[in-house]
Amino acid sequence: MNWLFPGFLAGALLIGLPVVLHLVRRKPRDVVRFPSLRFLGESALRDTRRNRLLRWLTLLLRCLAIALLCAAFARPFWGKSPTVTRRALVIALDNSMSEQTRGRWEETQSWSLGQLDELAPGDQAALLLMEPEPVWLVPMTDDLARVRTALATVKPGYEKTRYARPLRVAGDALAKITAGTKILAWAADEQRAGWRGTDLAQKLPPGVSFRFIGTTPAPARQAAITALRQSPAEKDRLEVTIRQFPQTPDRRELTVYAGKTVVVTQSVLLRNGDNKLTVPCAWPAGAAGLRVSLDADDLPADDTAWIAAAATTTNVVLLDAAPKTDFLTHALRATQKLGTVGIQPAPLPGQAWPLDSTVVLRNEASFREPGRQRLDQFHEAGGPVWVFADGSAAQRSWLKQQGVRVTTRAAADEPWHLRDWDAEHPALAAFAGQSLLPLLEVEFYRGFDLAGDLLAPIANWPDGKMAIGELNHDGQRLLIAGFPPDREATDWPAKPSFVPFVHCAVRWLGAFKEVRNDWRVGDTIPLPDLPGTWHALDALTPQKNSTVNGNVRPDVPGLYEFAGAGVKIVFAVNPPAEESDLSPWANPDQLAALESSEAAPPTVRTATAMPAAWAMAENRQRLWWWLLVIGGAALFAELALANRTSL
């Protein structure tokens, strides 16, 4: 026998109440002898024994009535233990881009629905989406229709496959479920790239059985556009890298679009591996970006890629406030005599710094809030920065964050002169083919040693320590001078070589800045720290505008524009390149071996939600009604006996 609400059985403890009252019933303290009663003899003794028996019978009926009442409220029913008959199923659904391969998603849905069809009323199921992070689309429930509806409506996205976390999340969830049978239905295409980094030696929790569709062979026709850029040598050409996965060569049609307008069409023959192509394509006037597409193959999602228009180089240089005489502003303004190549110095704005400018910092205030937050946003987005070291704590802290260590040089009796100049560096373009003597004659009276694993030297101090260095990493360009630009530290501002060096250094920073433009689905894109609108100019599926601030994480490939407070930036977001390799996991036996050979731990009954099958079985048998009838009869019998024994 099983109980629908076993907690009510605890009420049977009330049986102790009449038992205690019966046992502590007070006896007379004083015995009064009546001489006339001693002639009653054995008949009176028999009546006394009979009353004692009736009192015990009354106690028994009282206890029985309480027990039957508690049992009726606990709702008993006949059948096997629910912990033995109930099944719990978790469907871990692979919704990555590889599932968009022709026929795969339909097969995955059909197999998953087949797993649900094996369940009976009262069993439970849950639906876990794998990407971008494991999330319960439907938590564990006995409403199987809800799971079917969710499974029929969900669609695969454009994220890359990662199996390790979903496997552990699903296994841990099943380990906590009270059920006789626990099943993990692994609805995935077993892509090799998804299993990389997963510890397959770590088994699932004991008692969890593992089912999977089986490995799916790679399709016969599959290629992906993995890289796209404008040729640095010839601006009217695009450099396209297309990876062909099958061994058999394939002829494809490549088309370049500007919006809905076809710019150029070209037939290409793809061979196994990377095919690097140069496509003649004059960039249409006013186009924010281009879309390059191949005719569809078995995985159309990676047959399209976007490229944003290159950020235009401007002559604007933003400077913070000078502690003393502003030699840098004077040097930059001197370049305006050169006409169109002249530089326009301007103060740092009180809002996000525009990415199409170059920033020069020499004041400690620029490295404290709120300036530090704007600096981080600007630098992380690829904006070029030139820092003059002043030894302040805030500046040291920020440079340390970039991996640069600044150490104050000890004072010397004689001024220092820089040596080991990198004559090939673009910052020294004005001195190319000429003597570097003007740079070697500059005197320094105060300075700082620079050090860092990624810091490349441009010039050194006499003792070989770095004096000017460049940090160029992950599209972030940083130029650091180990001295402040004032006359107390150096006589360089008064030298003729100062203006051409500043001019070339700033032009190099601005003209060759590497603002990252190869964004992928799943990347978090840093944005200016001001509210703006994220708008899809061209995407594989329609996208709604959204309000963003600081960063955004696109989940659909396309060409996007951020617009806010007069700032407009265009981003090209492409599918993850590694997801295009549809090769299956080479050893399916490792997946079958994920089940643990250990025995499942004993099942512990917990107060969980009532499965529908239990309620149906109890409602059909209605044993509680008979318990109430018997309990009522016991109460009437107890009442009659209690009246007789009280006389």
C-alpha positions as CSV (number, residue, x, y, z in Angstrom):
1,M,0.0,0.0,0.0
2,N,1.1,3.5,-0.8
3,W,0.0,6.9,0.5
4,L,-0.7,10.0,-1.5
5,F,-0.1,12.4,1.5
6,P,2.0,10.3,3.9
7,G,2.6,13.3,6.2
8,F,-0.8,12.9,7.7
9,L,0.2,9.6,9.2
10,A,2.2,11.5,11.7
11,G,-1.2,12.4,13.3
12,A,-1.5,8.8,14.5
13,L,0.8,10.0,17.4
14,L,-2.4,11.4,18.9
15,I,-3.2,7.8,19.9
16,G,-1.0,8.3,22.8
17,L,-3.4,10.9,24.3
18,P,-6.2,8.4,25.3
19,V,-3.6,5.8,26.3
20,V,-2.0,8.3,28.7
21,L,-5.4,9.4,30.1
22,H,-6.3,5.8,30.6
23,L,-3.2,4.9,32.5
24,V,-3.1,7.9,34.8
25,R,-6.7,7.5,35.8
26,R,-6.8,8.3,39.4
27,K,-7.8,5.6,41.9
28,P,-9.6,6.5,45.3
29,R,-7.1,7.4,48.0
30,D,-9.2,6.3,50.9
31,V,-10.9,2.9,51.1
32,V,-14.3,3.1,52.8
33,R,-15.6,-0.3,53.9
34,F,-19.3,-0.9,53.8
35,P,-20.2,-4.0,55.8
36,S,-23.2,-4.7,53.8
37,L,-21.2,-5.1,50.6
38,R,-19.1,-7.9,51.8
39,F,-22.1,-10.3,51.3
40,L,-22.1,-9.6,47.5
41,G,-19.4,-12.2,47.0
42,E,-18.2,-13.5,43.6
43,S,-20.9,-11.8,41.5
44,A,-19.7,-8.3,42.4
45,L,-16.1,-9.3,41.5
46,R,-17.2,-10.6,38.1
47,D,-19.0,-7.3,37.4
48,T,-15.8,-5.4,38.2
49,R,-13.7,-7.5,35.9
50,R,-16.2,-7.1,33.1
51,N,-16.1,-3.3,33.4
52,R,-12.3,-3.3,33.3
53,L,-12.5,-5.3,30.0
54,L,-15.0,-2.8,28.6
55,R,-12.8,0.1,29.5
56,W,-9.8,-1.5,27.6
57,L,-12.1,-2.2,24.6
58,T,-13.2,1.5,24.7
59,L,-9.6,2.6,24.7
60,L,-8.9,0.3,21.7
61,L,-11.9,1.8,19.8
62,R,-10.7,5.3,20.5
63,C,-7.2,4.5,19.2
64,L,-8.6,2.8,16.2
65,A,-10.8,5.8,15.3
66,I,-7.8,8.2,15.5
67,A,-5.6,5.9,13.4
68,L,-8.3,5.4,10.7
69,L,-9.0,9.2,10.6
70,C,-5.3,9.9,10.0
71,A,-5.0,7.1,7.4
72,A,-8.1,8.5,5.5
73,F,-6.5,11.9,5.3
74,A,-3.2,10.3,4.0
75,R,-5.2,9.0,1.0
76,P,-4.0,5.3,0.7
77,F,-4.0,3.3,-2.6
78,W,-2.9,-0.1,-3.6
79,G,0.0,-0.4,-6.1
80,K,3.8,-0.6,-6.4
81,S,6.0,2.1,-4.8
82,P,6.0,5.2,-6.9
83,T,9.8,5.4,-6.5
84,V,10.0,2.1,-8.3
85,T,7.6,2.7,-11.2
86,R,8.3,6.4,-11.9
87,R,10.7,7.5,-14.6
88,A,12.5,10.8,-14.9
89,L,13.8,12.0,-18.3
90,V,16.1,14.9,-19.1
91,I,16.4,15.9,-22.8
92,A,19.6,17.8,-23.3
93,L,19.0,19.6,-26.6
94,D,21.9,20.7,-28.8
95,N,20.8,24.0,-30.3
96,S,24.1,25.1,-31.7
97,M,24.7,26.2,-35.3
98,S,25.8,22.7,-36.5
99,E,22.2,21.6,-35.9
100,Q,21.1,23.8,-38.9
101,T,22.8,21.3,-41.2
102,R,20.2,20.0,-43.6
103,G,18.1,17.3,-41.9
104,R,19.8,17.3,-38.5
105,W,17.4,19.4,-36.6
106,E,14.4,17.4,-37.8
107,E,16.1,14.1,-36.8
108,T,17.0,15.6,-33.4
109,Q,13.4,16.7,-32.7
110,S,11.9,13.4,-33.9
111,W,14.3,11.4,-31.7
112,S,13.6,13.6,-28.7
113,L,9.8,13.3,-29.2
114,G,10.3,9.5,-29.4
115,Q,11.9,9.5,-26.0
116,L,8.9,11.4,-24.6
117,D,6.5,9.0,-26.1
118,E,8.0,6.2,-24.0
119,L,6.9,7.9,-20.8
120,A,3.6,7.1,-19.1
121,P,1.3,9.4,-17.1
122,G,3.0,10.2,-13.8
123,D,6.5,10.1,-15.3
124,Q,8.5,13.3,-15.4
125,A,10.6,15.1,-18.0
126,A,12.7,18.3,-18.5
127,L,14.2,20.1,-21.4
128,L,17.7,21.5,-21.2
129,L,19.1,23.8,-23.9
130,M,22.9,23.5,-24.3
131,E,23.9,26.9,-25.8
132,P,25.1,29.5,-25.2
133,E,25.0,28.3,-21.6
134,P,23.0,25.4,-20.2
135,V,19.5,26.7,-19.3
136,W,16.3,24.8,-18.4
137,L,13.8,25.6,-21.1
138,V,11.3,23.4,-19.2
139,P,12.2,22.4,-15.6
140,M,11.3,18.9,-14.3
141,T,7.6,18.4,-14.6
142,D,4.9,15.7,-15.1
143,D,3.2,17.9,-17.7
144,L,4.6,16.1,-20.7
145,A,2.5,18.1,-23.1
146,R,4.4,21.2,-22.0
147,V,7.7,19.6,-22.8
148,R,6.4,18.5,-26.3
149,T,5.3,22.0,-27.1
150,A,8.6,23.5,-26.1
151,L,10.5,20.9,-28.1
152,A,8.4,21.6,-31.2
153,T,8.9,25.4,-31.0
154,V,12.6,25.8,-30.2
155,K,15.0,26.5,-33.1
156,P,18.8,26.1,-33.3
157,G,20.9,29.2,-33.1
158,Y,24.4,30.3,-34.2
159,E,26.4,29.5,-31.1
160,K,29.3,27.1,-31.1
161,T,29.0,23.6,-29.6
162,R,30.2,23.0,-26.0
163,Y,29.1,19.7,-24.5
164,A,31.0,19.6,-21.1
165,R,28.8,21.8,-19.0
166,P,25.4,20.6,-20.3
167,L,26.5,17.0,-19.6
168,R,27.3,17.7,-16.0
169,V,24.2,20.0,-15.4
170,A,21.9,17.3,-16.7
171,G,23.6,14.5,-14.8
172,D,23.5,16.4,-11.5
173,A,19.8,17.3,-11.9
174,L,18.9,13.6,-12.5
175,A,20.9,12.6,-9.4
176,K,18.7,14.7,-7.2
177,I,15.4,13.3,-8.6
178,T,13.5,10.6,-6.7
179,A,12.6,8.1,-9.4
180,G,13.1,4.4,-10.1
181,T,14.5,5.0,-13.6
182,K,16.6,8.1,-14.6
183,I,17.3,8.7,-18.2
184,L,19.5,11.4,-19.9
185,A,18.5,11.7,-23.5
186,W,21.4,13.4,-25.3
187,A,19.9,15.0,-28.3
188,A,23.0,16.2,-30.2
189,D,24.9,15.5,-33.4
190,E,28.1,14.5,-31.5
191,Q,30.2,17.1,-33.2
192,R,33.9,16.6,-32.6
193,A,34.5,20.2,-31.8
194,G,31.8,20.1,-29.1
195,W,33.5,17.2,-27.2
196,R,36.9,18.8,-27.2
197,G,38.0,19.6,-23.6
198,T,35.4,17.2,-22.1
199,D,36.6,14.8,-19.5
200,L,35.0,11.6,-20.8
201,A,36.6,9.6,-18.0
202,Q,34.3,11.3,-15.5
203,K,31.1,9.2,-15.4
204,L,27.6,10.3,-14.9
205,P,26.1,9.9,-11.4
206,P,25.2,6.3,-10.5
207,G,21.7,5.2,-11.6
208,V,21.6,7.6,-14.6
209,S,21.3,5.9,-18.0
210,F,22.7,7.6,-21.1
211,R,21.0,7.6,-24.4
212,F,22.2,9.3,-27.6
213,I,21.2,9.4,-31.2
214,G,24.6,8.3,-32.5
215,T,27.3,10.0,-34.5
216,T,26.1,11.8,-37.6
217,P,28.5,11.7,-40.6
218,A,29.8,14.9,-42.0
219,P,27.7,16.2,-45.0
220,A,28.9,15.7,-48.6
221,R,28.8,19.4,-49.4
222,Q,30.1,21.8,-46.9
223,A,32.3,25.0,-47.1
224,A,32.4,28.1,-44.9
225,I,33.6,31.7,-45.3
226,T,36.1,31.9,-42.4
227,A,37.8,35.2,-43.0
228,L,37.0,38.4,-44.9
229,R,38.9,41.6,-45.2
230,Q,39.7,44.5,-47.5
231,S,43.0,44.1,-49.2
232,P,45.6,46.5,-47.5
233,A,47.5,46.8,-50.8
234,E,44.6,47.4,-53.1
235,K,41.5,49.0,-51.6
236,D,39.2,47.9,-54.5
237,R,39.8,44.2,-53.7
238,L,38.4,41.8,-51.0
239,E,40.5,39.0,-49.6
240,V,38.2,36.0,-48.9
241,T,39.2,32.8,-47.1
242,I,36.8,29.8,-47.8
243,R,37.4,26.5,-46.1
244,Q,36.3,23.4,-48.1
245,F,35.8,20.4,-45.8
246,P,35.1,17.5,-48.1
247,Q,38.0,16.1,-50.1
248,T,36.1,16.4,-53.4
249,P,36.6,19.8,-55.2
250,D,33.4,21.8,-55.5
251,R,32.5,24.7,-57.8
252,R,30.5,27.5,-56.0
253,E,29.1,30.8,-56.8
254,L,30.3,33.7,-54.7
255,T,28.3,37.0,-54.6
256,V,29.1,40.3,-53.0
257,Y,26.1,42.5,-51.9
258,A,25.8,46.1,-50.7
259,G,22.4,45.9,-49.0
260,K,20.2,44.2,-51.6
261,T,22.4,45.4,-54.5
262,V,24.7,42.8,-56.2
263,V,28.2,44.3,-56.4
264,V,30.0,41.4,-58.1
265,T,29.5,37.7,-58.8
266,Q,32.3,35.2,-59.3
267,S,32.5,31.5,-59.8
268,V,35.1,29.8,-57.6
269,L,36.5,26.3,-57.5
270,L,37.1,25.1,-53.9
271,R,39.6,22.4,-52.9
272,N,40.0,20.7,-49.6
273,G,41.4,23.1,-47.0
274,D,41.6,26.9,-47.0
275,N,41.1,28.6,-50.3
276,K,42.4,32.2,-50.2
277,L,40.7,34.3,-52.9
278,T,41.1,37.9,-54.1
279,V,37.8,39.3,-55.4
280,P,37.8,42.5,-57.4
281,C,35.3,44.7,-55.7
282,A,35.2,48.5,-55.6
283,W,33.6,49.6,-52.3
284,P,30.2,51.3,-53.2
285,A,30.0,54.9,-52.0
286,G,28.1,55.2,-48.7
287,A,28.0,51.5,-48.0
288,A,28.4,50.8,-44.3
289,G,29.4,47.2,-45.0
290,L,29.3,44.4,-47.5
291,R,27.8,40.9,-47.4
292,V,29.7,38.0,-49.1
293,S,27.7,34.9,-49.8
294,L,28.2,31.5,-51.4
295,D,25.3,29.5,-52.9
296,A,23.8,27.3,-50.2
297,D,25.3,24.0,-49.3
298,D,24.3,21.5,-46.5
299,L,25.0,24.1,-43.8
300,P,23.8,27.5,-45.2
301,A,24.4,29.3,-41.9
302,D,28.1,29.8,-42.5
303,D,27.9,30.5,-46.3
304,T,27.6,34.2,-45.5
305,A,30.0,36.7,-44.0
306,W,30.0,40.5,-43.5
307,I,32.7,43.1,-43.5
308,A,32.2,46.6,-42.1
309,A,33.5,49.7,-43.8
310,A,37.0,50.5,-42.5
311,A,37.1,53.2,-39.9
312,T,38.2,56.4,-41.5
313,T,41.4,58.0,-40.2
314,T,40.9,61.5,-38.9
315,N,43.4,64.2,-37.9
316,V,41.8,64.7,-34.5
317,V,44.0,64.1,-31.4
318,L,42.4,64.4,-28.0
319,L,44.7,65.6,-25.1
320,D,44.0,65.9,-21.4
321,A,44.9,69.0,-19.5
322,A,48.6,69.8,-19.3
323,P,50.1,70.0,-15.8
324,K,52.3,73.0,-16.9
325,T,53.2,74.4,-20.3
326,D,51.4,72.5,-23.1
327,F,54.2,71.7,-25.4
328,L,52.3,68.9,-27.1
329,T,49.4,71.1,-28.2
330,H,51.9,73.6,-29.7
331,A,53.8,70.8,-31.5
332,L,50.5,69.4,-32.9
333,R,49.2,72.8,-34.0
334,A,52.5,73.4,-35.8
335,T,51.6,70.6,-38.2
336,Q,48.6,72.5,-39.5
337,K,51.0,74.4,-41.8
338,L,51.2,71.1,-43.7
339,G,47.7,71.5,-45.1
340,T,45.5,68.4,-45.3
341,V,47.9,66.3,-43.2
342,G,47.8,68.7,-40.3
343,I,46.6,67.5,-36.9
344,Q,43.8,69.1,-35.0
345,P,44.4,68.9,-31.2
346,A,41.3,69.1,-29.0
347,P,40.6,68.5,-25.3
348,L,39.2,65.2,-24.0
349,P,35.3,65.3,-24.0
350,G,33.3,64.7,-20.9
351,Q,31.6,61.7,-22.4
352,A,32.7,58.6,-24.3
353,W,35.8,59.2,-26.4
354,P,35.2,58.7,-30.1
355,L,37.1,55.7,-31.6
356,D,38.1,57.6,-34.7
357,S,40.6,59.8,-32.7
358,T,44.0,59.4,-31.0
359,V,44.3,60.0,-27.3
360,V,47.4,61.5,-25.6
361,L,47.5,61.3,-21.8
362,R,50.0,63.0,-19.4
363,N,47.8,63.9,-16.4
364,E,47.1,61.8,-13.4
365,A,43.4,62.9,-13.4
366,S,42.9,61.0,-16.7
367,F,43.5,57.7,-14.9
368,R,41.0,58.3,-12.1
369,E,37.3,58.0,-12.3
370,P,35.3,58.9,-14.4
371,G,38.2,59.3,-16.9
372,R,39.5,55.8,-16.2
373,Q,36.2,54.2,-17.2
374,R,36.2,56.1,-20.5
375,L,39.9,55.2,-21.0
376,D,39.1,51.5,-20.5
377,Q,36.2,51.6,-22.9
378,F,38.3,53.4,-25.5
379,H,41.3,51.2,-25.2
380,E,39.4,47.9,-25.1
381,A,37.6,48.9,-28.3
382,G,40.9,49.4,-30.1
383,G,41.4,53.1,-29.7
384,P,45.1,54.2,-29.9
385,V,46.6,55.8,-26.7
386,W,49.8,57.6,-26.1
387,V,50.8,57.8,-22.4
388,F,53.6,60.0,-20.9
389,A,54.7,58.5,-17.6
390,D,54.6,60.8,-14.6
391,G,55.0,58.3,-11.8
392,S,51.5,58.9,-10.3
393,A,49.8,56.1,-8.4
394,A,46.7,56.1,-10.6
395,Q,48.7,56.0,-13.8
396,R,50.9,53.2,-12.5
397,S,47.8,51.2,-11.5
398,W,46.3,51.5,-15.0
399,L,49.6,50.6,-16.8
400,K,50.0,47.6,-14.5
401,Q,46.6,46.5,-15.6
402,Q,47.9,46.5,-19.2
403,G,51.0,44.5,-18.1
404,V,53.4,47.4,-18.0
405,R,55.6,48.1,-15.0
406,V,56.9,51.7,-14.3
407,T,59.9,52.2,-12.1
408,T,61.3,55.7,-11.2
409,R,64.9,56.2,-12.3
410,A,67.4,57.3,-9.7
411,A,68.7,60.9,-10.1
412,A,72.1,61.2,-11.8
413,D,74.7,64.0,-11.9
414,E,74.7,64.0,-15.7
415,P,71.6,64.1,-18.0
416,W,70.7,60.9,-19.8
417,H,70.5,60.4,-23.6
418,L,68.4,57.8,-25.4
419,R,70.0,55.1,-27.4
420,D,69.1,52.0,-29.3
421,W,66.4,53.8,-31.3
422,D,64.4,51.5,-33.6
423,A,65.1,53.3,-36.9
424,E,62.6,51.2,-38.8
425,H,59.7,52.1,-36.5
426,P,56.9,54.2,-38.2
427,A,57.1,56.7,-35.4
428,L,60.6,57.7,-36.7
429,A,59.4,58.0,-40.3
430,A,60.5,61.7,-40.4
431,F,64.1,60.5,-39.7
432,A,64.2,57.7,-42.3
433,G,67.3,57.8,-44.4
434,Q,68.7,60.6,-42.3
435,S,70.9,60.8,-39.2
436,L,69.4,60.0,-35.8
437,L,71.8,62.3,-34.1
438,P,69.1,64.9,-33.3
439,L,67.4,62.2,-31.2
440,L,70.6,61.1,-29.6
441,E,71.4,64.7,-28.4
442,V,68.2,65.1,-26.4
443,E,68.8,65.4,-22.6
444,F,66.7,63.9,-19.9
445,Y,66.8,64.9,-16.2
446,R,63.9,62.8,-14.9
447,G,62.5,59.6,-16.2
448,F,61.0,56.1,-15.6
449,D,62.1,52.6,-16.6
450,L,59.4,50.6,-18.5
451,A,59.1,46.8,-18.5
452,G,56.5,44.4,-19.7
453,D,56.3,40.9,-21.3
454,L,54.4,42.3,-24.4
455,L,56.1,45.7,-24.4
456,A,58.4,46.2,-27.5
457,P,61.2,48.8,-27.1
458,I,61.5,51.8,-29.4
459,A,64.3,53.5,-27.5
460,N,66.3,52.7,-24.3
461,W,68.0,54.6,-21.5
462,P,71.9,54.5,-21.4
463,D,71.8,51.5,-19.0
464,G,69.7,49.5,-21.4
465,K,66.4,49.9,-19.6
466,M,63.4,50.7,-21.8
467,A,62.5,54.4,-22.2
468,I,59.9,54.4,-25.0
469,G,57.9,51.3,-25.8
470,E,54.9,50.0,-27.8
471,L,52.3,47.6,-26.7
472,N,50.3,46.1,-29.6
473,H,48.1,43.1,-28.5
474,D,44.7,41.9,-29.5
475,G,44.0,45.0,-31.6
476,Q,44.9,47.4,-28.8
477,R,47.7,49.9,-29.6
478,L,49.5,51.7,-26.7
479,L,52.6,53.9,-27.0
480,I,54.4,54.7,-23.7
481,A,57.0,57.4,-23.1
482,G,59.0,57.0,-19.9
483,F,59.1,60.7,-19.1
484,P,56.7,63.7,-18.8
485,P,56.7,66.2,-21.7
486,D,57.9,69.2,-19.7
487,R,61.1,71.2,-19.4
488,E,61.8,69.9,-15.9
489,A,62.2,66.4,-17.2
490,T,63.8,67.0,-20.7
491,D,64.9,69.7,-23.1
492,W,63.3,67.8,-26.0
493,P,60.2,70.2,-26.4
494,A,62.7,72.9,-27.2
495,K,64.6,70.8,-29.8
496,P,63.8,70.8,-33.6
497,S,63.3,67.0,-33.5
498,F,60.3,67.2,-31.1
499,V,57.7,68.3,-33.6
500,P,58.4,65.8,-36.4
501,F,58.6,63.0,-33.8
502,V,55.2,63.9,-32.2
503,H,53.7,64.3,-35.7
504,C,54.9,60.9,-36.9
505,A,54.0,59.1,-33.7
506,V,50.5,60.5,-33.7
507,R,50.0,59.8,-37.4
508,W,51.2,56.3,-36.9
509,L,48.9,55.7,-34.0
510,G,45.9,57.0,-35.9
511,A,46.6,55.6,-39.3
512,F,47.6,52.1,-38.3
513,K,45.3,51.6,-35.3
514,E,43.8,48.1,-35.4
515,V,40.2,48.5,-34.3
516,R,39.0,44.9,-34.2
517,N,36.4,44.1,-36.9
518,D,36.4,40.3,-36.9
519,W,33.6,39.8,-34.3
520,R,31.9,36.4,-33.9
521,V,28.6,35.2,-32.5
522,G,29.2,34.8,-28.8
523,D,31.7,37.6,-28.4
524,T,31.0,40.5,-26.1
525,I,31.5,43.7,-28.0
526,P,32.7,46.7,-26.0
527,L,30.7,49.9,-26.7
528,P,31.1,53.5,-25.6
529,D,29.8,54.0,-22.0
530,L,26.7,55.9,-23.1
531,P,23.2,54.7,-23.9
532,G,22.6,53.9,-27.5
533,T,20.6,51.9,-30.0
534,W,21.8,48.5,-31.4
535,H,20.4,48.2,-34.8
536,A,20.7,45.4,-37.4
537,L,21.5,46.7,-40.8
538,D,21.6,43.3,-42.4
539,A,21.2,40.0,-40.6
540,L,20.4,36.4,-41.4
541,T,17.1,36.7,-39.4
542,P,15.1,39.8,-38.5
543,Q,16.3,41.5,-35.4
544,K,14.6,44.1,-33.1
545,N,16.3,47.3,-32.1
546,S,17.6,47.2,-28.5
547,T,19.0,49.8,-26.1
548,V,22.5,49.0,-25.0
549,N,25.1,50.6,-22.8
550,G,28.7,49.5,-22.4
551,N,28.6,46.2,-24.3
552,V,26.5,43.9,-26.4
553,R,26.5,40.2,-27.2
554,P,25.0,39.4,-30.6
555,D,23.5,36.0,-31.1
556,V,22.8,36.2,-34.9
557,P,25.4,37.0,-37.6
558,G,25.0,40.2,-39.5
559,L,26.0,43.8,-40.0
560,Y,25.0,46.0,-36.9
561,E,25.2,49.7,-36.1
562,F,25.6,51.3,-32.7
563,A,24.2,54.8,-32.5
564,G,24.2,57.1,-29.5
565,A,25.0,60.7,-28.6
566,G,26.3,61.5,-32.1
567,V,28.5,58.4,-32.2
568,K,27.9,55.8,-34.9
569,I,29.9,52.6,-35.2
570,V,29.3,49.7,-37.6
571,F,30.2,46.1,-36.6
572,A,30.4,43.0,-38.7
573,V,29.4,39.8,-36.7
574,N,30.1,36.5,-38.3
575,P,29.4,32.8,-37.4
576,P,32.0,31.0,-35.2
577,A,34.5,29.5,-37.6
578,E,35.2,26.3,-35.5
579,E,31.5,25.4,-35.7
580,S,31.7,24.9,-39.4
581,D,33.7,21.7,-39.0
582,L,30.9,19.1,-38.8
583,S,33.2,16.1,-38.3
584,P,31.7,13.7,-35.7
585,W,33.4,12.3,-32.6
586,A,35.6,9.5,-33.7
587,N,35.0,7.1,-30.9
588,P,31.2,6.7,-30.1
589,D,32.1,3.9,-27.6
590,Q,33.4,6.6,-25.2
591,L,30.0,8.2,-25.2
592,A,28.3,4.9,-24.4
593,A,30.7,4.4,-21.5
594,L,29.6,7.6,-19.8
595,E,27.2,5.5,-17.7
596,S,28.5,4.7,-14.2
597,S,28.9,1.0,-13.3
598,E,28.3,1.8,-9.6
599,A,24.9,0.9,-8.1
600,A,22.4,3.7,-7.6
601,P,22.1,4.9,-4.0
602,P,19.0,3.9,-2.1
603,T,16.0,6.1,-3.0
604,V,14.7,8.3,-0.2
605,R,11.1,9.4,-0.3
606,T,10.8,13.2,-0.3
607,A,7.9,15.6,-0.2
608,T,7.9,16.3,-3.9
609,A,5.1,17.3,-6.3
610,M,2.3,14.7,-6.6
611,P,2.5,12.8,-9.9
612,A,-0.7,12.5,-11.8
613,A,-0.7,8.7,-11.8
614,W,-0.7,8.5,-8.0
615,A,-3.7,10.8,-7.8
616,M,-5.5,8.8,-10.5
617,A,-4.9,5.5,-8.8
618,E,-6.0,6.9,-5.4
619,N,-9.1,8.5,-6.8
620,R,-10.1,5.3,-8.6
621,Q,-9.8,3.1,-5.5
622,R,-11.2,5.7,-2.9
623,L,-10.0,3.7,0.0
624,W,-10.2,6.8,2.2
625,W,-14.0,6.6,2.1
626,W,-14.0,3.1,3.6
627,L,-11.6,4.1,6.3
628,L,-13.9,7.0,7.3
629,V,-16.9,4.6,7.5
630,I,-15.0,2.2,9.6
631,G,-13.7,5.0,11.8
632,G,-17.2,6.4,12.2
633,A,-18.5,2.9,13.3
634,A,-15.6,2.7,15.8
635,L,-16.6,6.1,17.2
636,F,-20.3,5.0,17.7
637,A,-19.2,1.8,19.3
638,E,-16.8,3.7,21.6
639,L,-19.6,6.1,22.6
640,A,-21.9,3.3,23.6
641,L,-19.2,1.4,25.6
642,A,-18.1,4.7,27.2
643,N,-21.6,5.4,28.5
644,R,-21.9,1.9,30.0
645,T,-18.5,2.0,31.7
646,S,-19.2,5.4,33.2
647,L,-22.2,4.1,35.2
